[in-house]
């Protein structure tokens, strides 16, 4: 086992630059680069493939909710249940807290003893039985002992209390949490009902049928009843639990509103409100969440502020839940590591979230107990139970991998904004966890799997949105100045997604880094601009200006130059801006710096040498050739590239790509027939293109395509068809 990870800083150093200052030159102290010396590792992935990978593996909630966060974790509105707010059974995390009207405490925990009758009556006034309640009640009345099992935070404890209440027992006693299966019968000394909440079980501490027989004998003597609640467990030996199913959210909301408003005529109007209908339509809700929402609905007075509170409730409820998860002293470090990992790998294969959660758990153990070697249980709870506790769900989906499409069990939170809220809460609300989280994300960035690296970047982008200086200092800049290709790409992906989310300062930072003194920062910014523009077409002009500025500065090695051309070529993949970008590249042909002219031609040629779906050739055949300015600019770039000694070979290879594609696509063939005459201005143009078409072969080395013959006839209409070779 490796030694404990060294402690890391929790924020930027005292001498860190302000957001509007250039990033300091030189290597990051935590980077893998070790300085600016030495050649970078050879790039192993072109920008076009990196962009596809980024889009394929970035979590959907970033694309769906970009720049649309419902409030700040630090400064946003906080909505909770106040001490004088609600007389309802509120389920927060794994514990039940009974809130009531008046001046009493907002939450009362029962260790053992009789539960006050008024509390039971208050709960009864808002309790909704649910589909499995009647069967459970009949079984309890007949057997005296009932094991009530169900998913996490679905109201099992409230159901247990109401089962006993419906039996009319003189009192309900809460048994000590220390009660175990073996001594269950010895605790049932008082008459009436008994409830044992969330009995912890394990392989070495199962609940057996013999334990229930002993309890039943004791209850028969006292005339009592017992309900034991627990989550779905494999450690029930000979015990058939009664499955608890929560009631519908609409019924729960109606019951709470009836108790709060007291005017039956108000209910229909409140339930018909737009934000209320939206809330109920968003899928499953925990009873606790519905109870808190009922408080806000009951406060509705028709004003704009009340309507805004209802609309914002979903986000506020998720914030509250995330705080409770992370702050729950009874939850283990492994449970919290799984929640964080699931937030990073939301809508990804469950096995990734589970596997890498244990990796994070190791980092947490090293941080909290550096003197002890980390340990990971080899076996544990089934996936369904872990997802239930996280208020998440799984489904089998067909996932595309490099080995083909395969079915995989994927997991996601039921509330789509949970991942970003949870990660932001960890980063800003629990800074002591940062060293472990930072070490973990750095480890993910070195993973060989693209989905893992991309998810690390997406998580870092969310952290940057919550606290940019810390994310830059602890993660992004260290990746950006690495000699290794993988971390630099992770940095580029992170900054791309951070800007996609409109994180302040990032665009200015990328522009500055394009001409930074450190080659790796330049590489990172250049790649980020290429990745960003297809996602944010409105930034295409800004990106081209920054990339051209880098070309104008000169210098750099072959890897950096190749990256610069690759990223500039991606600007021509933005459908809505292709005509504008062609015009800008033509303008750069007249620049007084040769390196800028070379960038414009090199990027154009690289964009042309692509036959994938949505490529420049497809756009030209579909749209561009019908736009006068675009057709003229494209012909100018083609003719200039073919005649430029530094670009001729690449331009002819790109033309070969178009001709081969034209053999199978009539629209591309028509586009080429319209384009080719515009490329022949001089005798050299004619000789070059004729020679290329005469010697052109299919990709498999076969005979010249027929479309090449048609193009040759366009070049020399008065001469006979050249002999086929």
TORKOLVEX-952578 format. One line per 5 residues: number of its first residue (from 1); for each residue x, y negated, z negated of C-alpha. Coordinates in steps of 0.1 Angstrom, whole numbers, plus 5000, padded with zeros to 4 digits. Example, Ala and Ser with C-alpha at 12.3 -4.5 7.8 and 13.67 -1.06 7.14 Angstrom:
BEGIN
1) 5123,5045,4922; 5137,5011,4929 .
END
This chain:
BEGIN
1) 5000,5000,5000; 5013,4966,5008; 5022,4940,4982; 4996,4914,4972; 4993,4886,4997 .
6) 5009,4854,4986; 4986,4826,4975; 4976,4801,5002; 4968,4765,5000; 4931,4756,4996 .
11) 4932,4725,5018; 4954,4702,5038; 4987,4690,5023; 4988,4655,5009; 5008,4643,5039 .
16) 4983,4657,5065; 4975,4632,5092; 4941,4615,5092; 4916,4628,5118; 4924,4600,5142 .
21) 4961,4605,5141; 4981,4627,5164; 4989,4661,5150; 5025,4662,5137; 5050,4676,5161 .
26) 5069,4708,5155; 5058,4743,5144; 5031,4749,5118; 5047,4762,5085; 5025,4793,5086 .
31) 5028,4800,5123; 5044,4831,5138; 5064,4810,5162; 5092,4800,5138; 5099,4769,5159 .
36) 5099,4757,5194; 5129,4777,5204; 5126,4808,5227; 5104,4816,5256; 5067,4824,5249 .
41) 5054,4859,5252; 5043,4866,5288; 5006,4858,5293; 4986,4890,5297; 4951,4876,5306 .
46) 4940,4851,5332; 4917,4822,5322; 4888,4835,5341; 4889,4869,5323; 4893,4851,5290 .
51) 4863,4829,5297; 4841,4860,5304; 4854,4876,5272; 4846,4846,5252; 4810,4844,5265 .
56) 4805,4881,5261; 4816,4884,5225; 4806,4851,5209; 4776,4856,5186; 4743,4845,5200 .
61) 4734,4821,5172; 4763,4798,5183; 4749,4795,5218; 4713,4793,5206; 4718,4767,5180 .
66) 4748,4747,5192; 4748,4712,5177; 4714,4719,5161; 4723,4728,5125; 4694,4722,5102 .
71) 4714,4702,5076; 4747,4701,5058; 4757,4727,5032; 4773,4698,5013; 4751,4668,5019 .
76) 4719,4683,5032; 4686,4684,5014; 4684,4711,4988; 4651,4728,4982; 4648,4751,4952 .
81) 4622,4761,4926; 4621,4736,4898; 4614,4744,4862; 4579,4729,4864; 4571,4741,4899 .
86) 4555,4775,4902; 4537,4803,4883; 4549,4831,4905; 4571,4861,4906; 4602,4849,4924 .
91) 4627,4875,4936; 4662,4861,4940; 4688,4885,4951; 4685,4916,4930; 4668,4901,4900 .
96) 4632,4890,4893; 4627,4856,4877; 4592,4847,4866; 4586,4809,4870; 4555,4793,4855 .
101) 4537,4760,4850; 4545,4738,4821; 4576,4730,4802; 4589,4765,4797; 4622,4777,4810 .
106) 4624,4783,4847; 4638,4818,4844; 4636,4843,4815; 4655,4875,4816; 4641,4904,4796 .
111) 4667,4928,4781; 4643,4949,4760; 4610,4944,4742; 4574,4934,4749; 4567,4912,4779 .
116) 4544,4884,4769; 4508,4889,4780; 4505,4854,4794; 4534,4861,4817; 4516,4892,4830 .
121) 4484,4873,4835; 4502,4845,4854; 4517,4872,4877; 4484,4889,4881; 4468,4857,4894 .
126) 4491,4856,4925; 4500,4893,4930; 4490,4909,4962; 4488,4947,4961; 4502,4958,4994 .
131) 4495,4989,5014; 4511,5014,4990; 4498,5000,4957; 4466,5021,4954; 4483,5054,4959 .
136) 4510,5045,4935; 4485,5035,4909; 4466,5068,4912; 4498,5088,4909; 4509,5069,4878 .
141) 4475,5074,4862; 4478,5111,4868; 4515,5118,4861; 4523,5090,4835; 4557,5086,4851 .
146) 4563,5070,4884; 4596,5063,4903; 4590,5033,4926; 4616,5030,4953; 4619,5005,4981 .
151) 4640,4980,4999; 4660,4953,4982; 4641,4921,4972; 4606,4934,4982; 4588,4930,4949 .
156) 4593,4964,4933; 4595,4950,4898; 4564,4928,4901; 4546,4959,4915; 4557,4979,4885 .
161) 4544,4953,4861; 4511,4951,4879; 4507,4989,4880; 4508,4990,4842; 4486,4959,4840 .
166) 4460,4976,4861; 4459,5006,4837; 4449,4983,4809; 4477,4992,4786; 4478,4972,4754 .
171) 4514,4961,4760; 4541,4964,4786; 4577,4969,4773; 4608,4962,4793; 4634,4989,4786 .
176) 4671,4980,4781; 4692,4979,4813; 4716,5002,4795; 4691,5030,4795; 4704,5060,4815 .
181) 4686,5090,4830; 4697,5113,4802; 4683,5092,4774; 4652,5080,4792; 4628,5099,4770 .
186) 4643,5087,4737; 4635,5051,4746; 4597,5056,4749; 4588,5051,4713; 4563,5023,4715 .
191) 4527,5028,4727; 4516,5013,4760; 4534,5008,4792; 4572,5008,4799; 4592,4995,4829 .
196) 4628,5003,4836; 4641,4980,4863; 4666,4989,4890; 4680,5021,4873; 4716,5024,4885 .
201) 4723,5059,4899; 4754,5075,4913; 4767,5109,4922; 4778,5114,4886; 4747,5099,4872 .
206) 4717,5112,4892; 4680,5111,4881; 4668,5146,4878; 4632,5160,4875; 4641,5173,4840 .
211) 4647,5137,4829; 4611,5128,4840; 4596,5159,4824; 4611,5149,4791; 4598,5113,4795 .
216) 4564,5126,4804; 4562,5148,4773; 4570,5118,4751; 4545,5096,4769; 4517,5122,4765 .
221) 4522,5120,4728; 4520,5082,4726; 4494,5077,4754; 4519,5056,4774; 4531,5052,4809 .
226) 4565,5045,4826; 4575,5030,4859; 4611,5032,4870; 4621,5010,4899; 4652,5016,4921 .
231) 4664,5010,4956; 4662,5039,4980; 4688,5063,4966; 4702,5097,4976; 4708,5105,4939 .
236) 4673,5118,4931; 4674,5155,4923; 4640,5171,4924; 4623,5137,4922; 4598,5125,4948 .
241) 4596,5087,4945; 4566,5066,4955; 4576,5044,4984; 4569,5007,4979; 4559,4986,5008 .
246) 4555,4948,5003; 4523,4930,5013; 4521,4908,5044; 4536,4874,5040; 4503,4857,5050 .
251) 4484,4874,5022; 4511,4865,4997; 4511,4829,5009; 4473,4827,5007; 4473,4841,4971 .
256) 4499,4816,4959; 4481,4786,4976; 4448,4796,4960; 4465,4796,4926; 4483,4763,4932 .
261) 4456,4742,4950; 4425,4755,4933; 4404,4741,4962; 4394,4770,4985; 4385,4746,5013 .
266) 4421,4735,5016; 4435,4769,5024; 4424,4772,5060; 4438,4737,5069; 4471,4744,5052 .
271) 4475,4778,5069; 4468,4762,5102; 4496,4737,5099; 4522,4740,5127; 4552,4745,5103 .
276) 4532,4771,5084; 4523,4791,5115; 4559,4789,5126; 4572,4802,5093; 4548,4831,5093 .
281) 4556,4840,5129; 4594,4842,5123; 4591,4878,5111; 4596,4895,5077; 4599,4873,5046 .
286) 4608,4883,5011; 4580,4877,4985; 4603,4852,4967; 4608,4832,4998; 4570,4831,5005 .
291) 4564,4820,4969; 4589,4791,4972; 4573,4781,5006; 4539,4781,4990; 4551,4754,4965 .
296) 4561,4732,4995; 4529,4739,5013; 4508,4731,4982; 4526,4697,4979; 4517,4688,5015 .
301) 4498,4655,5016; 4497,4648,5053; 4527,4625,5053; 4558,4626,5075; 4581,4635,5046 .
306) 4559,4664,5036; 4559,4677,5071; 4597,4674,5073; 4600,4694,5041; 4579,4722,5056 .
311) 4599,4722,5089; 4632,4723,5070; 4622,4750,5046; 4636,4779,5065; 4671,4765,5065 .
316) 4668,4755,5028; 4656,4790,5019; 4686,4806,5037; 4709,4782,5019; 4694,4791,4985 .
321) 4697,4829,4993; 4733,4826,5004; 4742,4807,4972; 4725,4834,4951; 4743,4862,4969 .
326) 4777,4847,4965; 4771,4835,4930; 4755,4867,4916; 4778,4879,4888; 4763,4914,4891 .
331) 4772,4918,4928; 4805,4935,4934; 4833,4921,4954; 4827,4949,4980; 4791,4938,4983 .
336) 4801,4902,4989; 4828,4913,5014; 4802,4931,5034; 4779,4901,5035; 4807,4879,5048 .
341) 4818,4905,5073; 4783,4910,5085; 4780,4872,5090; 4811,4873,5113; 4799,4904,5131 .
346) 4762,4896,5133; 4745,4913,5163; 4777,4934,5168; 4782,4971,5161; 4776,4980,5125 .
351) 4807,5000,5122; 4828,4969,5129; 4811,4950,5101; 4815,4979,5077; 4851,4987,5086 .
356) 4863,4951,5085; 4843,4944,5053; 4866,4969,5035; 4896,4951,5049; 4883,4918,5034 .
361) 4875,4937,5002; 4912,4946,5000; 4922,4909,5003; 4897,4900,4976; 4911,4927,4953 .
366) 4947,4914,4959; 4935,4879,4951; 4915,4887,4920; 4937,4916,4906; 4972,4911,4921 .
371) 4986,4935,4895; 4965,4964,4906; 4968,4984,4939; 4937,4978,4961; 4913,5007,4964 .
376) 4885,5014,4989; 4858,5040,4982; 4859,5065,5011; 4822,5072,5009; 4794,5049,4998 .
381) 4759,5038,5004; 4743,5046,5038; 4740,5019,5064; 4703,5014,5060; 4707,5007,5022 .
386) 4735,4982,5027; 4715,4964,5054; 4684,4963,5032; 4704,4947,5004; 4718,4921,5028 .
391) 4683,4914,5042; 4695,4926,5075; 4684,4953,5100; 4699,4975,5126; 4689,4988,5160 .
396) 4705,5010,5187; 4714,4988,5217; 4734,4995,5249; 4767,4976,5246; 4790,4970,5275 .
401) 4826,4981,5268; 4857,4986,5290; 4848,5023,5290; 4813,5015,5303; 4779,5009,5288 .
406) 4773,5030,5256; 4746,5030,5230; 4757,5016,5196; 4740,5009,5163; 4741,4971,5159 .
411) 4733,4950,5128; 4720,4915,5124; 4705,4894,5096; 4667,4890,5098; 4671,4852,5096 .
416) 4692,4841,5125; 4708,4811,5108; 4721,4832,5079; 4756,4839,5093; 4765,4802,5098 .
421) 4750,4792,5065; 4768,4820,5046; 4802,4813,5062; 4798,4776,5055; 4789,4783,5019 .
426) 4819,4806,5014; 4842,4780,5028; 4829,4748,5011; 4812,4763,4980; 4838,4789,4969 .
431) 4873,4775,4977; 4889,4801,4954; 4880,4827,4981; 4898,4809,5008; 4932,4826,5005 .
436) 4916,4860,5010; 4893,4848,5038; 4922,4831,5056; 4944,4862,5054; 4915,4883,5067 .
441) 4907,4861,5096; 4944,4860,5105; 4944,4898,5105; 4913,4898,5128; 4930,4875,5152 .
446) 4958,4901,5157; 4933,4929,5163; 4936,4946,5197; 4898,4946,5202; 4885,4915,5221 .
451) 4852,4914,5202; 4871,4913,5169; 4894,4885,5180; 4865,4865,5195; 4844,4869,5163 .
456) 4874,4856,5143; 4875,4826,5165; 4837,4820,5162; 4840,4822,5124; 4869,4798,5123 .
461) 4849,4774,5146; 4821,4774,5120; 4846,4768,5092; 4861,4739,5112; 4826,4724,5116 .
466) 4822,4725,5078; 4857,4713,5069; 4880,4706,5099; 4912,4695,5081; 4913,4727,5060 .
471) 4905,4750,5090; 4932,4733,5111; 4958,4735,5084; 4951,4770,5072; 4941,4788,5104 .
476) 4939,4770,5138; 4972,4752,5140; 4991,4783,5129; 4975,4803,5157; 4981,4775,5182 .
481) 5019,4775,5177; 5024,4812,5177; 5048,4828,5202; 5024,4856,5206; 4996,4853,5233 .
486) 4968,4867,5211; 4968,4841,5183; 4971,4813,5208; 4941,4825,5227; 4922,4828,5193 .
491) 4931,4791,5186; 4919,4781,5221; 4886,4801,5216; 4882,4785,5182; 4886,4749,5194 .
496) 4864,4756,5224; 4836,4768,5202; 4842,4740,5177; 4838,4714,5205; 4808,4733,5218 .
501) 4792,4727,5184; 4802,4690,5186; 4826,4692,5158; 4841,4657,5154; 4877,4649,5164 .
506) 4882,4682,5184; 4879,4667,5219; 4905,4640,5210; 4927,4666,5194; 4927,4687,5226 .
511) 4935,4657,5247; 4965,4649,5225; 4977,4684,5224; 4978,4686,5262; 5010,4665,5260 .
516) 5022,4676,5226; 5059,4682,5221; 5053,4718,5211; 5048,4741,5242; 5024,4764,5223 .
521) 5000,4736,5213; 5001,4724,5249; 4992,4759,5261; 4964,4762,5236; 4948,4729,5246 .
526) 4951,4736,5283; 4935,4770,5279; 4907,4755,5257; 4898,4729,5283; 4894,4757,5309 .
531) 4873,4777,5286; 4852,4748,5274; 4841,4733,5307; 4819,4761,5319; 4801,4759,5286 .
536) 4800,4721,5286; 4798,4708,5322; 4795,4673,5310; 4831,4674,5298; 4845,4685,5332 .
541) 4858,4650,5340; 4874,4646,5306; 4891,4680,5310; 4904,4672,5344; 4919,4639,5332 .
546) 4937,4656,5303; 4950,4684,5325; 4962,4660,5352; 4979,4640,5325; 4998,4671,5314 .
551) 5008,4677,5351; 5020,4641,5354; 5043,4645,5324; 5061,4673,5341; 5083,4699,5325 .
556) 5071,4732,5311; 5079,4767,5321; 5062,4791,5345; 5038,4805,5319; 5026,4770,5310 .
561) 5023,4760,5347; 5003,4791,5355; 4980,4784,5325; 4975,4748,5337; 4965,4759,5372 .
566) 4943,4787,5358; 4924,4763,5335; 4920,4736,5362; 4906,4762,5385; 4879,4770,5360 .
571) 4866,4735,5364; 4854,4746,5398; 4832,4774,5382; 4807,4748,5369; 4779,4750,5394 .
576) 4763,4716,5386; 4797,4698,5388; 4814,4716,5417; 4808,4689,5442; 4821,4663,5417 .
581) 4851,4683,5409; 4860,4689,5446; 4858,4651,5451; 4881,4646,5421; 4906,4671,5434 .
586) 4907,4653,5468; 4914,4621,5449; 4943,4637,5431; 4958,4646,5465; 4967,4609,5469 .
591) 4983,4607,5435; 5019,4594,5435; 5031,4623,5414; 5039,4655,5433; 5031,4677,5402 .
596) 4996,4663,5401; 4991,4670,5438; 5004,4705,5433; 4980,4711,5404; 4950,4700,5425 .
601) 4959,4723,5454; 4970,4752,5432; 4937,4751,5412; 4917,4749,5444; 4935,4779,5459 .
606) 4931,4799,5427; 4894,4791,5426; 4889,4802,5462; 4908,4835,5457; 4878,4849,5438 .
611) 4850,4871,5451; 4832,4876,5418; 4795,4867,5412; 4791,4830,5410; 4825,4822,5426 .
616) 4833,4791,5446; 4828,4810,5479; 4793,4820,5468; 4784,4785,5458; 4797,4771,5491 .
621) 4777,4796,5512; 4745,4789,5491; 4747,4752,5485; 4780,4735,5492; 4780,4737,5530 .
626) 4747,4719,5532; 4760,4690,5511; 4779,4666,5535; 4804,4653,5509; 4811,4687,5493 .
631) 4816,4703,5527; 4840,4675,5538; 4860,4676,5505; 4862,4714,5506; 4875,4714,5542 .
636) 4901,4687,5532; 4914,4708,5504; 4915,4740,5525; 4934,4722,5554; 4958,4706,5530 .
641) 4965,4738,5511; 4971,4758,5543; 4995,4732,5555; 5014,4728,5522; 5046,4749,5521 .
646) 5042,4756,5484; 5006,4767,5488; 5004,4783,5523; 5008,4819,5512; 4983,4816,5484 .
651) 4958,4798,5506; 4960,4825,5533; 4954,4851,5506; 4924,4832,5494; 4911,4829,5530 .
656) 4916,4867,5533; 4893,4871,5503; 4866,4850,5520; 4868,4868,5553; 4866,4902,5537 .
661) 4836,4891,5517; 4820,4877,5549; 4820,4912,5563; 4794,4923,5538; 4775,4890,5533 .
666) 4759,4871,5562; 4756,4838,5543; 4794,4838,5537; 4801,4847,5573; 4779,4817,5584 .
671) 4797,4794,5560; 4831,4804,5574; 4819,4799,5609; 4809,4764,5600; 4841,4757,5580 .
676) 4868,4771,5603; 4867,4745,5631; 4872,4718,5605; 4904,4734,5594; 4920,4732,5629 .
681) 4934,4697,5635; 4969,4703,5648; 4985,4730,5669; 5002,4743,5637; 4968,4747,5621 .
686) 4956,4768,5651; 4987,4789,5653; 4987,4797,5615; 4950,4807,5613; 4951,4827,5646 .
691) 4981,4847,5634; 4965,4853,5601; 4932,4865,5616; 4948,4887,5642; 4968,4905,5615 .
696) 4941,4907,5589; 4931,4941,5576; 4905,4955,5553; 4915,4961,5516; 4920,4998,5523 .
701) 4943,4991,5552; 4918,4998,5579; 4912,4980,5612; 4906,4943,5614; 4870,4934,5602 .
706) 4846,4925,5630; 4840,4891,5614; 4876,4882,5619; 4871,4887,5657; 4841,4864,5656 .
711) 4862,4837,5638; 4890,4841,5664; 4865,4834,5692; 4856,4802,5674; 4893,4792,5674 .
716) 4899,4801,5710; 4865,4802,5728; 4880,4801,5763; 4905,4830,5759; 4896,4867,5760 .
721) 4893,4886,5728; 4927,4896,5716; 4935,4933,5717; 4927,4951,5685; 4956,4966,5668 .
END
